[in-house]
């Protein structure tokens, strides 16, 4: 079977960002399928040129990655972001139409606009259209205040319903999304949840890594991921201010995004000596930093809709055997609670986050067992290889039934 994936935010294992789709592609290729990916040459996380070849091949040609032109000023403003989305939407269409012998077209949102391209390509090629929902866009963007223009809101809501009604199959990466998708007219919905591949987090000599990073005498609280409006990282900075007298605690923020420069300025104005900002790190290297930390942080703004999310970083933290400070309520809180691998603190509350920092710091003897429980839980319930097998079977049945 030949699967065509159109995905502007695609990240390979040697790039920073979510690598769910690259990992799936490798599993599908290992099963004998062919996977073609139309991706952007501009990193969705950093907004910088990935410096990749126009066409790349992997696994003896069973995976082929094409880089479609994308307007590069992704993080300059919301208007420029839209231009970037539309540029990829158009350029990916023309490349996709040149790809031959496709059996299924896979569209993924966000950005939602590329999924319209995937639908159109599927219709012109007369093959099934699989729609993947990784984020309740535009609902999240409206709730956070990123999307304000009334015309764009109407257009986005129309496009959302259009795609939900026309998808041959819809998959979601969080159980919290199912009700929303159904209410918007989606049918034939399956859960292919976020998770993590334990093979990406082999046991390492963290003593040596901590020495190389200068963390030997520090208690490290680590956040890894996007630095955007939704991530509410100013709360971490405010919490850092509250515990600054505890000079053996270091908070490390790894990643990039539209708000990073503002966060750095905010940290400087607050004169925070206990916060370090690091550049994004590729997925095949991030394990070293996560495992060398003492506790990992997952945080989002206190928006009601965010209770539906299944952030991928939480599963990576668990796979790495790290205890979690979770400042996100809802379905992901249920996962961390079931695994007993972390503590929850109220989203949007700097004092609650600071208290959680100190609770972990004062109970360091419990952290190893807490992390081990998370690792076992993710291996048993959210192992990406098992999830990929279920996904592969779903796609094979879909192509057989609808193809």
Secondary structure, DSSP 8 states (H G I E B T S, - for coil): -EEEEE-TT---TTSSS--HHHHHHHHHHHTT-EEEEEEESB-TTT-SB----SEEEETTTTEEEEEE---S-TTT-HHHHHHHHHHHHHHHHHHHHH--S-SEEEEEESSTHHHHHHHHHHHHHT-EEEEEESS-TTHHHHHHTS---HHHHHHHHHHHHHHHHH-SEEEESSGGGHHHHHHTT--SEEE----B-GGGS----HHHHHHHHT-TTSEEEEEES--SGGG-HHHHHHHHHHTTT-TTEEEEEE---TTHHHHHHHHHHTT-SSEEEE----HHHHHHHHHHSSEEEEE--S-GGGGG---HHHHHHHHTT-EEEEE--SHHHHHHHHHT-EEE--TT-HHHHHHHHHHHHHTGGGHHHHHHHHHHHHHHH-BHHHHHHHHHHHHHHHHHHH-
